[in-house]
Amino acid sequence: MGSAETLLAFFYIYPFKCQLCGFRFRMPQWGVRYLRVPEEQREYERMPVRFPLTFQAHNLTGQGTVINLSMGGCNFMSTDPIAIGTVLQLWLQISDDVAPVMVDAAAVRYVHQHSVGVEFIQWQQSERERLQLFVRGLLISRPA
C-alpha cells in the first residue's frame, strides 16, 4: 500500500476494483478497518459455478465442467489431456436457455490432474458483455 492509500485508509477510504469491468476506484467504508493481506496475481475474483463447456484447439476437441469463473478466466474439469500453453477456443454453456458464450482464445495457464485453468485472452465484445451479465448475476446473488 502506498503512502497515499495509507493516509486515505486512516479516513476509512479504501481502493476497490470492479469485478465486471476492472475499473479501479476508492470508496469510503466508515468504521471498517481492512487488514493488508498478500495479493493474488489474479485481477478478478473467481466465483464458484457449475456448467458445461466445450473446447477446441488445433487437433483437440473436448468437454468439461466449469467449476469457477471470473471475467479474466476460469477453471474447469476435463479428462481430456491438455498441455500448458495450449490456446483453446471455448464455448461456455452458462444456461440451457441461451446459446453458449464463445471465447475466441483462452490460454491454458495450469493443469493439475483433471483441473485446467485458463485465462481469457481474446473474444468478441458482444460475448464479453453476455458473460458480464452472467457474472453480474452471480455477484448480486452471492451472500454478503
N, C-alpha and C positions, 0 to 999 in steps of 0.2 A: 504494500500500500504506500503510495507516495505521500509527501508531506501535506499536499492539499487535501487528499482524501482523509488523512488522519485528522486534520483540522475540522473538516466537514463532519466526520463521524462524531466529534465532540458535540456537535449540534444535532446529532441523530439524522444526518443526511448521508445516504449510502448509494454506491453505484449499483446499477442493475442492468440486465441485458434482456431484451425481448426474445422469447423463445420461438417466435414465429419469423421475425424479420432480421434479428441480430442487432437492432438499434440499441446503442448504449445510452443510458440516461441516469440521472440522480433523482432520488426521491426521499422525502423525509419519512422517517419511521419513529415517531415520537415515543420515547420511553423504551425503545428496543436497543439493546447493545448486541452487536454482532461480534463473534469471535472470528479471528482470521484463521482459516484452515488452508492447508495446501490445495492449490487449484489443480483440477484435471486439465488436460490439454484440449478436451472437447469444448467446442463453443456452445453447444446446445445440450440441455438436459435430456437424457433418454427416458422415455416413459414405457412402462410395460404394456404390451399389446399381444394379441394372438390372432393372426390371419395368414392365409396362404400367399405365397409369392412364387413366380416363375422367373427363371433366369436363363440367359443365353450368352455365350461367348463364341469365339471363332468355331470351334468344333465341339462345344459343350452345351447341352441343354439339360435343365433340371428343375426341380421343385423343392420348396422348403416351407417352413413356417416362421414368420417374423415373430420374435419374442420381445424386442424392444425397438423403439423408433424415436427419431428426432428429425428436425429439419436438415440436419447435416449428414445423417446416415442411419443405419440400422444394424441389428444383429439378427441372424436367422439360423435355424437349424436345418441341416440337409445331410443326407447320406451320400450325396454325390461328391467325389473328390474335387476340390477347388484349391488352386495354389495362390499363395500370397502374391500380390501384384497383378493378378488377372483383372481385366476390365470387363465387367458384366453389363448387360442390358437387363433391367429389372421390370417386372410387372407386379405391382403391389395390389392385391385384391382386398382393399380396405373395407369393402362392403359387398354383399351379394346383390345389392340393388343398383350399383353403378359399375361402369367399366373400370378396369384396373388403372391405377396411376402408373404411368410409364416413366422410368428413369433411363435416359439415353446411355449414361455411363456412370458406373459405380465401381470404384477401385477397392479390391479386397485388401484390407489392412491387416487382418489377422485371421488365423484359422487354428482352432483347438478342438480336436476330436471332430464332432459334428457341428460345432458352432463356428459361424462365419461372420466377421464384422466388416462392413463396407462403408465407405464414405461416398456420398453422392457428389459427383463432380460435373455432370452436365445433364440438363433436361430442359424441356420447353417451359416457358414462363407459365403457360396455362396449366401444365401438370404440376408445377410447383405451387401454384395458387390452390389447386384441388387438394394437395397434401396439407397446405397451410390451414384450410378449412377443417380438415380432419384433425390435425394436431390442436387447433384451437378448441375443438370439442373435447379433446382429451384433457387439455389444460383446465377448461371450465368445470368439467365433471370430476376432477380428482379432489380428494379430501384436502382441506386446508392444512 
